[in-house]
Amino acid sequence: RAIDRIIALDYEGLLKTVSKEDISMCGVIPAAVAIVAAKELGATAGKLVTYATSGETSGDYNHVVGYAGIVIQ
């Protein structure tokens, strides 16, 4: 859900979603600032490049950390 808000360049929605859904996202404030700055510079879209979790490396899917690569352009 947080990734969807970043792709939509919706910084307010990102902050609300992370708070409401109790998502433990590292760097939520820097991500929101990056969205605002990118939009000021003319960005109109975000694109998910890749997504993975720590479970893919460790094999432990009970406690995972997700990683997303997103391009804002």
C-alpha positions in Angstrom: 0.0 0.0 0.0 2.9 2.4 0.7 4.5 1.6 -2.6 1.3 2.3 -4.4 1.2 5.8 -2.8 4.9 6.5 -3.8 4.2 5.4 -7.4 1.2 7.7 -7.4 3.4 10.5 -6.2 1.0 11.0 -3.3 3.1 12.1 -0.3 0.1 12.9 1.9 -1.4 9.5 1.1 2.0 7.8 1.8 2.2 9.4 5.3 -1.5 8.6 6.1 -1.2 5.0 4.8 2.0 4.3 6.8 0.4 5.7 10.0 -3.1 4.2 9.5 -1.8 0.7 8.5 1.0 0.8 11.1 3.6 0.1 8.5 7.2 0.2 9.8 8.7 1.9 6.8 12.2 3.2 7.2 12.7 6.6 5.5 9.0 7.5 5.2 9.7 11.2 5.7 12.7 11.3 3.3 10.5 9.5 0.7 7.7 12.1 1.2 10.2 14.9 0.8 11.6 13.2 -2.3 8.1 13.0 -3.8 7.5 16.7 -3.2 10.9 17.8 -4.6 10.5 15.5 -7.6 7.0 17.0 -8.4 8.4 20.5 -8.0 11.0 19.5 -10.6 8.3 18.2 -13.0 8.0 14.6 -12.1 4.6 13.1 -13.1 4.9 9.4 -12.4 6.6 6.7 -10.4 7.5 3.2 -11.5 8.3 0.2 -9.5 11.5 -1.3 -10.8 11.8 -4.2 -8.4 10.6 -5.5 -5.1 12.1 -8.2 -2.9 12.1 -9.3 0.7 14.7 -10.6 3.1 12.9 -13.9 3.2 14.1 -14.6 -0.3 17.7 -14.6 1.0 17.2 -16.1 4.5 14.3 -18.4 3.8 12.5 -17.1 6.8 9.2 -15.7 5.6 7.8 -15.2 9.2 9.7 -12.0 9.8 10.7 -10.2 6.6 11.9 -6.7 5.5 10.7 -5.5 2.1 12.9 -3.6 -0.3 11.5 -1.6 -3.3 13.3 0.1 -6.1 11.2 3.0 -7.4 12.0 5.4 -10.2 10.3 8.8 -10.1 10.3 10.6 -13.4 
